[in-house]
Amino acid sequence: MKVKIFDEEDESDLEKSINDFLDSEDIDVIDIKFQTTMFVSGEEQIYCFSAMIIYN
């Protein structure tokens, strides 16, 4: 069993990264965990979209 972690600032970038990984590897996905985090830096809101794929 292995894991792969993705971390992007935009949800569409995360989606592309995950899809590229799944297309490039011959893997058996066991589970995908997803998380969104937001924090404020000055007047700017910063988002972090992350996912962990557990696979064989």
N, CA, C and O atoms as a Maestro MAE file, in Angstrom:
{
 s_m_m2io_version
 :::
 2.0.0
}

f_m_ct {
 s_m_title
 :::
 protein
 m_atom[224] {
  # First column is atom index #
  i_m_mmod_type
  r_m_x_coord
  r_m_y_coord
  r_m_z_coord
  i_m_residue_number
  s_m_chain_name
  s_m_pdb_residue_name
  s_m_pdb_atom_name
  i_m_atomic_number
  :::
  1 25 0.852 -1.164 0.000 1 A "MET " " N  " 7
  2 3 0.000 0.000 0.000 1 A "MET " " CA " 6
  3 2 0.905 1.236 0.000 1 A "MET " " C  " 6
  4 15 1.946 1.257 0.656 1 A "MET " " O  " 8
  5 25 0.486 2.270 -0.752 2 A "LYS " " N  " 7
  6 3 1.231 3.521 -0.842 2 A "LYS " " CA " 6
  7 2 0.265 4.694 -0.715 2 A "LYS " " C  " 6
  8 15 -0.951 4.537 -0.819 2 A "LYS " " O  " 8
  9 25 0.844 5.882 -0.486 3 A "VAL " " N  " 7
  10 3 0.040 7.107 -0.471 3 A "VAL " " CA " 6
  11 2 0.688 8.137 -1.379 3 A "VAL " " C  " 6
  12 15 1.901 8.126 -1.590 3 A "VAL " " O  " 8
  13 25 -0.135 9.021 -1.909 4 A "LYS " " N  " 7
  14 3 0.317 10.161 -2.704 4 A "LYS " " CA " 6
  15 2 -0.463 11.363 -2.200 4 A "LYS " " C  " 6
  16 15 -1.687 11.311 -2.082 4 A "LYS " " O  " 8
  17 25 0.255 12.462 -1.899 5 A "ILE " " N  " 7
  18 3 -0.383 13.659 -1.356 5 A "ILE " " CA " 6
  19 2 -0.291 14.784 -2.374 5 A "ILE " " C  " 6
  20 15 0.751 15.010 -2.989 5 A "ILE " " O  " 8
  21 25 -1.403 15.480 -2.535 6 A "PHE " " N  " 7
  22 3 -1.489 16.616 -3.448 6 A "PHE " " CA " 6
  23 2 -1.891 17.849 -2.646 6 A "PHE " " C  " 6
  24 15 -2.687 17.756 -1.712 6 A "PHE " " O  " 8
  25 25 -1.339 19.004 -3.012 7 A "ASP " " N  " 7
  26 3 -1.646 20.256 -2.332 7 A "ASP " " CA " 6
  27 2 -1.636 21.372 -3.376 7 A "ASP " " C  " 6
  28 15 -0.604 21.639 -3.992 7 A "ASP " " O  " 8
  29 25 -2.773 22.018 -3.572 8 A "GLU " " N  " 7
  30 3 -2.897 23.075 -4.574 8 A "GLU " " CA " 6
  31 2 -3.647 24.261 -3.991 8 A "GLU " " C  " 6
  32 15 -4.366 24.128 -3.001 8 A "GLU " " O  " 8
  33 25 -3.472 25.426 -4.616 9 A "GLU " " N  " 7
  34 3 -4.165 26.631 -4.177 9 A "GLU " " CA " 6
  35 2 -5.513 26.820 -4.848 9 A "GLU " " C  " 6
  36 15 -6.275 27.709 -4.468 9 A "GLU " " O  " 8
  37 25 -5.814 26.006 -5.825 10 A "ASP " " N  " 7
  38 3 -7.074 26.115 -6.568 10 A "ASP " " CA " 6
  39 2 -7.651 24.718 -6.769 10 A "ASP " " C  " 6
  40 15 -6.916 23.775 -7.062 10 A "ASP " " O  " 8
  41 25 -8.954 24.587 -6.612 11 A "GLU " " N  " 7
  42 3 -9.562 23.257 -6.716 11 A "GLU " " CA " 6
  43 2 -9.423 22.656 -8.104 11 A "GLU " " C  " 6
  44 15 -9.312 21.436 -8.230 11 A "GLU " " O  " 8
  45 25 -9.426 23.476 -9.150 12 A "SER " " N  " 7
  46 3 -9.268 22.933 -10.495 12 A "SER " " CA " 6
  47 2 -7.836 22.424 -10.713 12 A "SER " " C  " 6
  48 15 -7.630 21.456 -11.445 12 A "SER " " O  " 8
  49 25 -6.841 23.075 -10.080 13 A "ASP " " N  " 7
  50 3 -5.467 22.579 -10.149 13 A "ASP " " CA " 6
  51 2 -5.337 21.238 -9.431 13 A "ASP " " C  " 6
  52 15 -4.633 20.345 -9.901 13 A "ASP " " O  " 8
  53 25 -6.012 21.100 -8.298 14 A "LEU " " N  " 7
  54 3 -5.994 19.831 -7.563 14 A "LEU " " CA " 6
  55 2 -6.632 18.730 -8.409 14 A "LEU " " C  " 6
  56 15 -6.104 17.621 -8.500 14 A "LEU " " O  " 8
  57 25 -7.745 19.039 -9.013 15 A "GLU " " N  " 7
  58 3 -8.427 18.066 -9.869 15 A "GLU " " CA " 6
  59 2 -7.518 17.621 -11.010 15 A "GLU " " C  " 6
  60 15 -7.429 16.429 -11.302 15 A "GLU " " O  " 8
  61 25 -6.849 18.559 -11.652 16 A "LYS " " N  " 7
  62 3 -5.953 18.223 -12.761 16 A "LYS " " CA " 6
  63 2 -4.781 17.372 -12.272 16 A "LYS " " C  " 6
  64 15 -4.425 16.387 -12.918 16 A "LYS " " O  " 8
  65 25 -4.184 17.737 -11.149 17 A "SER " " N  " 7
  66 3 -3.056 16.964 -10.608 17 A "SER " " CA " 6
  67 2 -3.456 15.527 -10.304 17 A "SER " " C  " 6
  68 15 -2.725 14.590 -10.622 17 A "SER " " O  " 8
  69 25 -4.621 15.361 -9.686 18 A "ILE " " N  " 7
  70 3 -5.096 14.010 -9.356 18 A "ILE " " CA " 6
  71 2 -5.398 13.225 -10.627 18 A "ILE " " C  " 6
  72 15 -4.997 12.068 -10.748 18 A "ILE " " O  " 8
  73 25 -6.095 13.836 -11.567 19 A "ASN " " N  " 7
  74 3 -6.424 13.139 -12.816 19 A "ASN " " CA " 6
  75 2 -5.167 12.763 -13.595 19 A "ASN " " C  " 6
  76 15 -5.095 11.670 -14.157 19 A "ASN " " O  " 8
  77 25 -4.176 13.656 -13.634 20 A "ASP " " N  " 7
  78 3 -2.917 13.338 -14.309 20 A "ASP " " CA " 6
  79 2 -2.226 12.152 -13.646 20 A "ASP " " C  " 6
  80 15 -1.711 11.268 -14.331 20 A "ASP " " O  " 8
  81 25 -2.213 12.130 -12.309 21 A "PHE " " N  " 7
  82 3 -1.611 11.015 -11.584 21 A "PHE " " CA " 6
  83 2 -2.341 9.712 -11.883 21 A "PHE " " C  " 6
  84 15 -1.704 8.694 -12.154 21 A "PHE " " O  " 8
  85 25 -3.651 9.735 -11.837 22 A "LEU " " N  " 7
  86 3 -4.434 8.521 -12.072 22 A "LEU " " CA " 6
  87 2 -4.276 8.023 -13.501 22 A "LEU " " C  " 6
  88 15 -4.294 6.816 -13.742 22 A "LEU " " O  " 8
  89 25 -4.122 8.943 -14.455 23 A "ASP " " N  " 7
  90 3 -3.936 8.546 -15.855 23 A "ASP " " CA " 6
  91 2 -2.535 8.001 -16.128 23 A "ASP " " C  " 6
  92 15 -2.354 7.181 -17.029 23 A "ASP " " O  " 8
  93 25 -1.540 8.453 -15.352 24 A "SER " " N  " 7
  94 3 -0.160 8.076 -15.629 24 A "SER " " CA " 6
  95 2 0.267 6.776 -14.956 24 A "SER " " C  " 6
  96 15 1.289 6.199 -15.328 24 A "SER " " O  " 8
  97 25 -0.474 6.323 -14.003 25 A "GLU " " N  " 7
  98 3 -0.103 5.134 -13.231 25 A "GLU " " CA " 6
  99 2 -1.159 4.040 -13.407 25 A "GLU " " C  " 6
  100 15 -2.342 4.326 -13.595 25 A "GLU " " O  " 8
  101 25 -0.713 2.790 -13.342 26 A "ASP " " N  " 7
  102 3 -1.635 1.660 -13.304 26 A "ASP " " CA " 6
  103 2 -1.791 1.278 -11.836 26 A "ASP " " C  " 6
  104 15 -1.052 0.444 -11.313 26 A "ASP " " O  " 8
  105 25 -2.773 1.909 -11.180 27 A "ILE " " N  " 7
  106 3 -2.920 1.736 -9.735 27 A "ILE " " CA " 6
  107 2 -4.326 1.276 -9.389 27 A "ILE " " C  " 6
  108 15 -5.267 1.415 -10.170 27 A "ILE " " O  " 8
  109 25 -4.430 0.729 -8.199 28 A "ASP " " N  " 7
  110 3 -5.716 0.328 -7.639 28 A "ASP " " CA " 6
  111 2 -5.996 1.266 -6.467 28 A "ASP " " C  " 6
  112 15 -5.397 1.121 -5.401 28 A "ASP " " O  " 8
  113 25 -6.902 2.229 -6.656 29 A "VAL " " N  " 7
  114 3 -7.210 3.215 -5.623 29 A "VAL " " CA " 6
  115 2 -8.009 2.550 -4.509 29 A "VAL " " C  " 6
  116 15 -9.021 1.895 -4.759 29 A "VAL " " O  " 8
  117 25 -7.542 2.728 -3.283 30 A "ILE " " N  " 7
  118 3 -8.252 2.213 -2.116 30 A "ILE " " CA " 6
  119 2 -9.163 3.291 -1.543 30 A "ILE " " C  " 6
  120 15 -10.319 3.027 -1.213 30 A "ILE " " O  " 8
  121 25 -8.630 4.517 -1.426 31 A "ASP " " N  " 7
  122 3 -9.410 5.610 -0.835 31 A "ASP " " CA " 6
  123 2 -8.804 6.941 -1.252 31 A "ASP " " C  " 6
  124 15 -7.619 7.027 -1.575 31 A "ASP " " O  " 8
  125 25 -9.635 7.972 -1.241 32 A "ILE " " N  " 7
  126 3 -9.167 9.336 -1.464 32 A "ILE " " CA " 6
  127 2 -9.726 10.199 -0.343 32 A "ILE " " C  " 6
  128 15 -10.935 10.235 -0.114 32 A "ILE " " O  " 8
  129 25 -8.838 10.888 0.347 33 A "LYS " " N  " 7
  130 3 -9.223 11.824 1.411 33 A "LYS " " CA " 6
  131 2 -9.038 13.235 0.870 33 A "LYS " " C  " 6
  132 15 -8.042 13.519 0.204 33 A "LYS " " O  " 8
  133 25 -9.997 14.126 1.152 34 A "PHE " " N  " 7
  134 3 -9.974 15.486 0.636 34 A "PHE " " CA " 6
  135 2 -10.127 16.471 1.784 34 A "PHE " " C  " 6
  136 15 -10.861 16.218 2.739 34 A "PHE " " O  " 8
  137 25 -9.420 17.605 1.683 35 A "GLN " " N  " 7
  138 3 -9.517 18.622 2.735 35 A "GLN " " CA " 6
  139 2 -9.350 20.006 2.121 35 A "GLN " " C  " 6
  140 15 -8.537 20.202 1.218 35 A "GLN " " O  " 8
  141 25 -10.124 20.958 2.619 36 A "THR " " N  " 7
  142 3 -9.994 22.360 2.235 36 A "THR " " CA " 6
  143 2 -9.694 23.168 3.486 36 A "THR " " C  " 6
  144 15 -10.343 22.999 4.518 36 A "THR " " O  " 8
  145 25 -8.703 24.049 3.383 37 A "THR " " N  " 7
  146 3 -8.329 24.921 4.487 37 A "THR " " CA " 6
  147 2 -8.310 26.352 3.986 37 A "THR " " C  " 6
  148 15 -7.906 26.618 2.854 37 A "THR " " O  " 8
  149 25 -8.755 27.284 4.844 38 A "MET " " N  " 7
  150 3 -8.738 28.691 4.493 38 A "MET " " CA " 6
  151 2 -8.167 29.468 5.666 38 A "MET " " C  " 6
  152 15 -8.491 29.200 6.822 38 A "MET " " O  " 8
  153 25 -7.302 30.443 5.349 39 A "PHE " " N  " 7
  154 3 -6.817 31.337 6.392 39 A "PHE " " CA " 6
  155 2 -6.676 32.737 5.811 39 A "PHE " " C  " 6
  156 15 -6.635 32.913 4.594 39 A "PHE " " O  " 8
  157 25 -6.603 33.719 6.685 40 A "VAL " " N  " 7
  158 3 -6.533 35.114 6.277 40 A "VAL " " CA " 6
  159 2 -5.112 35.620 6.512 40 A "VAL " " C  " 6
  160 15 -4.536 35.422 7.582 40 A "VAL " " O  " 8
  161 25 -4.561 36.272 5.497 41 A "SER " " N  " 7
  162 3 -3.246 36.898 5.583 41 A "SER " " CA " 6
  163 2 -3.411 38.356 5.180 41 A "SER " " C  " 6
  164 15 -3.516 38.676 3.996 41 A "SER " " O  " 8
  165 25 -3.433 39.229 6.170 42 A "GLY " " N  " 7
  166 3 -3.727 40.637 5.882 42 A "GLY " " CA " 6
  167 2 -5.183 40.762 5.476 42 A "GLY " " C  " 6
  168 15 -6.083 40.418 6.243 42 A "GLY " " O  " 8
  169 25 -5.408 41.250 4.280 43 A "GLU " " N  " 7
  170 3 -6.776 41.371 3.754 43 A "GLU " " CA " 6
  171 2 -7.101 40.277 2.751 43 A "GLU " " C  " 6
  172 15 -8.168 40.291 2.137 43 A "GLU " " O  " 8
  173 25 -6.189 39.333 2.582 44 A "GLU " " N  " 7
  174 3 -6.359 38.294 1.580 44 A "GLU " " CA " 6
  175 2 -6.759 36.968 2.229 44 A "GLU " " C  " 6
  176 15 -6.209 36.575 3.258 44 A "GLU " " O  " 8
  177 25 -7.728 36.284 1.608 45 A "GLN " " N  " 7
  178 3 -8.096 34.933 2.031 45 A "GLN " " CA " 6
  179 2 -7.304 33.951 1.186 45 A "GLN " " C  " 6
  180 15 -7.289 34.046 -0.042 45 A "GLN " " O  " 8
  181 25 -6.653 33.018 1.840 46 A "ILE " " N  " 7
  182 3 -5.846 32.033 1.136 46 A "ILE " " CA " 6
  183 2 -6.459 30.653 1.362 46 A "ILE " " C  " 6
  184 15 -6.727 30.250 2.493 46 A "ILE " " O  " 8
  185 25 -6.672 29.943 0.261 47 A "TYR " " N  " 7
  186 3 -7.261 28.613 0.318 47 A "TYR " " CA " 6
  187 2 -6.208 27.571 -0.023 47 A "TYR " " C  " 6
  188 15 -5.306 27.814 -0.825 47 A "TYR " " O  " 8
  189 25 -6.337 26.430 0.588 48 A "CYS " " N  " 7
  190 3 -5.483 25.291 0.319 48 A "CYS " " CA " 6
  191 2 -6.370 24.071 0.099 48 A "CYS " " C  " 6
  192 15 -7.155 23.702 0.974 48 A "CYS " " O  " 8
  193 25 -6.248 23.461 -1.043 49 A "PHE " " N  " 7
  194 3 -7.019 22.270 -1.369 49 A "PHE " " CA " 6
  195 2 -6.047 21.108 -1.412 49 A "PHE " " C  " 6
  196 15 -5.075 21.139 -2.167 49 A "PHE " " O  " 8
  197 25 -6.299 20.081 -0.609 50 A "SER " " N  " 7
  198 3 -5.369 18.955 -0.564 50 A "SER " " CA " 6
  199 2 -6.130 17.640 -0.615 50 A "SER " " C  " 6
  200 15 -7.307 17.550 -0.267 50 A "SER " " O  " 8
  201 25 -5.404 16.630 -1.065 51 A "ALA " " N  " 7
  202 3 -5.984 15.292 -1.143 51 A "ALA " " CA " 6
  203 2 -4.883 14.271 -0.926 51 A "ALA " " C  " 6
  204 15 -3.722 14.499 -1.268 51 A "ALA " " O  " 8
  205 25 -5.270 13.143 -0.351 52 A "MET " " N  " 7
  206 3 -4.365 12.027 -0.183 52 A "MET " " CA " 6
  207 2 -5.014 10.821 -0.843 52 A "MET " " C  " 6
  208 15 -6.157 10.470 -0.550 52 A "MET " " O  " 8
  209 25 -4.271 10.203 -1.727 53 A "ILE " " N  " 7
  210 3 -4.751 8.991 -2.385 53 A "ILE " " CA " 6
  211 2 -4.016 7.806 -1.774 53 A "ILE " " C  " 6
  212 15 -2.786 7.775 -1.742 53 A "ILE " " O  " 8
  213 25 -4.774 6.843 -1.295 54 A "ILE " " N  " 7
  214 3 -4.236 5.590 -0.769 54 A "ILE " " CA " 6
  215 2 -4.446 4.551 -1.878 54 A "ILE " " C  " 6
  216 15 -5.562 4.366 -2.362 54 A "ILE " " O  " 8
  217 25 -3.369 3.882 -2.270 55 A "TYR " " N  " 7
  218 3 -3.482 2.993 -3.419 55 A "TYR " " CA " 6
  219 2 -2.502 1.821 -3.313 55 A "TYR " " C  " 6
  220 15 -1.568 1.819 -2.511 55 A "TYR " " O  " 8
  221 25 -2.763 0.837 -4.155 56 A "ASN " " N  " 7
  222 3 -1.836 -0.311 -4.317 56 A "ASN " " CA " 6
  223 2 -1.156 -0.175 -5.662 56 A "ASN " " C  " 6
  224 15 -0.335 -1.017 -6.027 56 A "ASN " " O  " 8
  :::
 }
 m_bond[223] {
  # First column is bond index #
  i_m_from
  i_m_to
  i_m_order
  :::
  1 1 2 1
  2 2 3 1
  3 3 4 2
  4 3 5 1
  5 5 6 1
  6 6 7 1
  7 7 8 2
  8 7 9 1
  9 9 10 1
  10 10 11 1
  11 11 12 2
  12 11 13 1
  13 13 14 1
  14 14 15 1
  15 15 16 2
  16 15 17 1
  17 17 18 1
  18 18 19 1
  19 19 20 2
  20 19 21 1
  21 21 22 1
  22 22 23 1
  23 23 24 2
  24 23 25 1
  25 25 26 1
  26 26 27 1
  27 27 28 2
  28 27 29 1
  29 29 30 1
  30 30 31 1
  31 31 32 2
  32 31 33 1
  33 33 34 1
  34 34 35 1
  35 35 36 2
  36 35 37 1
  37 37 38 1
  38 38 39 1
  39 39 40 2
  40 39 41 1
  41 41 42 1
  42 42 43 1
  43 43 44 2
  44 43 45 1
  45 45 46 1
  46 46 47 1
  47 47 48 2
  48 47 49 1
  49 49 50 1
  50 50 51 1
  51 51 52 2
  52 51 53 1
  53 53 54 1
  54 54 55 1
  55 55 56 2
  56 55 57 1
  57 57 58 1
  58 58 59 1
  59 59 60 2
  60 59 61 1
  61 61 62 1
  62 62 63 1
  63 63 64 2
  64 63 65 1
  65 65 66 1
  66 66 67 1
  67 67 68 2
  68 67 69 1
  69 69 70 1
  70 70 71 1
  71 71 72 2
  72 71 73 1
  73 73 74 1
  74 74 75 1
  75 75 76 2
  76 75 77 1
  77 77 78 1
  78 78 79 1
  79 79 80 2
  80 79 81 1
  81 81 82 1
  82 82 83 1
  83 83 84 2
  84 83 85 1
  85 85 86 1
  86 86 87 1
  87 87 88 2
  88 87 89 1
  89 89 90 1
  90 90 91 1
  91 91 92 2
  92 91 93 1
  93 93 94 1
  94 94 95 1
  95 95 96 2
  96 95 97 1
  97 97 98 1
  98 98 99 1
  99 99 100 2
  100 99 101 1
  101 101 102 1
  102 102 103 1
  103 103 104 2
  104 103 105 1
  105 105 106 1
  106 106 107 1
  107 107 108 2
  108 107 109 1
  109 109 110 1
  110 110 111 1
  111 111 112 2
  112 111 113 1
  113 113 114 1
  114 114 115 1
  115 115 116 2
  116 115 117 1
  117 117 118 1
  118 118 119 1
  119 119 120 2
  120 119 121 1
  121 121 122 1
  122 122 123 1
  123 123 124 2
  124 123 125 1
  125 125 126 1
  126 126 127 1
  127 127 128 2
  128 127 129 1
  129 129 130 1
  130 130 131 1
  131 131 132 2
  132 131 133 1
  133 133 134 1
  134 134 135 1
  135 135 136 2
  136 135 137 1
  137 137 138 1
  138 138 139 1
  139 139 140 2
  140 139 141 1
  141 141 142 1
  142 142 143 1
  143 143 144 2
  144 143 145 1
  145 145 146 1
  146 146 147 1
  147 147 148 2
  148 147 149 1
  149 149 150 1
  150 150 151 1
  151 151 152 2
  152 151 153 1
  153 153 154 1
  154 154 155 1
  155 155 156 2
  156 155 157 1
  157 157 158 1
  158 158 159 1
  159 159 160 2
  160 159 161 1
  161 161 162 1
  162 162 163 1
  163 163 164 2
  164 163 165 1
  165 165 166 1
  166 166 167 1
  167 167 168 2
  168 167 169 1
  169 169 170 1
  170 170 171 1
  171 171 172 2
  172 171 173 1
  173 173 174 1
  174 174 175 1
  175 175 176 2
  176 175 177 1
  177 177 178 1
  178 178 179 1
  179 179 180 2
  180 179 181 1
  181 181 182 1
  182 182 183 1
  183 183 184 2
  184 183 185 1
  185 185 186 1
  186 186 187 1
  187 187 188 2
  188 187 189 1
  189 189 190 1
  190 190 191 1
  191 191 192 2
  192 191 193 1
  193 193 194 1
  194 194 195 1
  195 195 196 2
  196 195 197 1
  197 197 198 1
  198 198 199 1
  199 199 200 2
  200 199 201 1
  201 201 202 1
  202 202 203 1
  203 203 204 2
  204 203 205 1
  205 205 206 1
  206 206 207 1
  207 207 208 2
  208 207 209 1
  209 209 210 1
  210 210 211 1
  211 211 212 2
  212 211 213 1
  213 213 214 1
  214 214 215 1
  215 215 216 2
  216 215 217 1
  217 217 218 1
  218 218 219 1
  219 219 220 2
  220 219 221 1
  221 221 222 1
  222 222 223 1
  223 223 224 2
  :::
 }
}
